[in-house]
Amino acid sequence: MIVKIAAVGLIGVTAFVVIKHVKPELAPLTELACAVVLFFLVAGELSSLKSSLVSALETVRVDSAYVEILIKVLGAAVVTQFAADTARDNGMTALAGKIEFSGRVLMIALALPVFRAVLQLLSAMS
């Protein structure tokens, strides 16, 4: 897998440099296309990561619903960072900040059931 990632990265850099000299306005699209391909290469590994995480947490008897929430929050963080970095690379720093803020709000919203369960646990203990 790492060889594929490295190959896509090298091809993307080479294409970016060549296209930048021929048609500079298309260079950012080359970078974006390379980033999307890399994202989908890594996204294929998420299912094995999820199953490993679920089996590890089942040994400690953690509810699988919390594992799902954790995976969603981590996925939102990765996608948000990817989108913000892409915007920042293309000179849109204000948009990158808005993407990061939106991602944080989404992650908080996704994690609310966990916060609720913690509060219920604390109230039951008192």
C-alpha positions in Angstrom: 0.0 0.0 0.0 2.8 2.4 0.9 4.3 1.9 -2.6 1.0 2.8 -4.2 0.8 6.0 -2.1 4.4 6.9 -2.9 3.8 6.3 -6.6 0.7 8.4 -6.7 2.5 11.2 -4.8 5.5 11.1 -7.2 3.3 11.0 -10.2 1.2 13.9 -8.8 4.2 16.0 -8.1 5.7 15.3 -11.6 2.4 16.1 -13.3 2.0 19.3 -11.2 5.5 20.6 -12.2 5.0 19.8 -15.9 1.5 21.3 -16.1 2.5 24.3 -14.1 5.0 25.3 -16.8 2.6 24.5 -19.7 -0.8 25.7 -18.2 -0.4 27.2 -14.8 -4.2 27.6 -14.3 -4.6 23.8 -14.4 -1.8 23.0 -11.9 -4.1 23.3 -8.8 -6.5 20.8 -10.4 -3.7 18.3 -10.8 -2.8 18.7 -7.1 -6.5 18.2 -6.1 -6.8 15.1 -8.3 -3.8 13.6 -6.7 -5.1 14.4 -3.3 -8.4 12.8 -4.1 -6.8 9.6 -5.4 -4.6 9.4 -2.2 -7.7 9.9 -0.1 -9.6 7.0 -1.8 -6.5 4.8 -1.5 -6.4 5.3 2.2 -10.2 5.2 2.6 -10.1 1.5 1.5 -8.2 0.7 4.7 -10.8 2.1 7.0 -13.0 -1.0 7.1 -10.1 -3.1 8.4 -9.3 -0.3 10.9 -12.9 -0.3 12.1 -13.0 -4.1 12.6 -9.7 -4.0 14.5 -11.0 -1.2 16.7 -14.3 -2.9 17.3 -12.7 -6.2 18.3 -10.2 -4.4 20.6 -12.9 -2.5 22.4 -15.1 -5.5 22.7 -12.5 -7.1 24.9 -13.0 -4.2 27.3 -16.8 -4.5 26.9 -17.4 -1.1 25.3 -20.8 -0.6 23.6 -20.4 -0.8 19.8 -22.5 2.3 19.4 -19.7 4.3 21.0 -17.2 2.8 18.6 -19.4 3.9 15.7 -19.5 7.4 17.1 -15.7 7.4 17.6 -15.1 6.3 14.0 -17.5 8.9 12.7 -15.7 11.7 14.7 -12.3 10.5 13.5 -13.6 10.3 9.9 -15.0 13.8 10.1 -11.6 15.1 11.5 -9.7 13.5 8.6 -12.1 14.8 5.9 -12.2 18.3 7.5 -8.4 18.5 7.6 -8.1 17.2 4.0 -10.6 19.9 2.8 -9.0 22.7 4.8 -5.5 21.8 3.7 -6.7 21.7 0.1 -8.3 25.2 0.4 -5.2 26.5 2.2 -2.9 25.1 -0.5 -4.9 27.0 -3.1 -4.6 30.3 -1.3 -8.0 30.3 0.3 -7.1 30.6 4.0 -10.4 32.2 5.0 -12.3 29.3 3.5 -10.0 26.9 5.2 -10.7 28.4 8.6 -14.5 28.2 7.9 -14.1 24.5 6.9 -12.2 23.7 10.1 -14.8 25.5 12.2 -17.6 23.6 10.5 -15.8 20.4 11.1 -15.4 21.1 14.8 -19.1 21.9 15.1 -19.9 18.6 13.3 -17.6 16.6 15.5 -19.2 18.1 18.6 -22.7 17.2 17.3 -21.6 13.7 16.5 -20.1 13.2 20.0 -23.3 14.4 21.8 -24.6 10.9 22.5 -21.3 10.1 24.3 -21.5 13.2 26.4 -25.1 12.4 27.2 -24.1 8.8 28.3 -21.3 10.2 30.5 -23.7 12.7 32.2 -26.2 9.8 32.8 -23.4 7.7 34.3 -22.4 10.6 36.6 -25.9 11.3 37.7 -26.4 7.6 38.5 -23.3 7.6 40.6 -24.5 10.4 42.8 
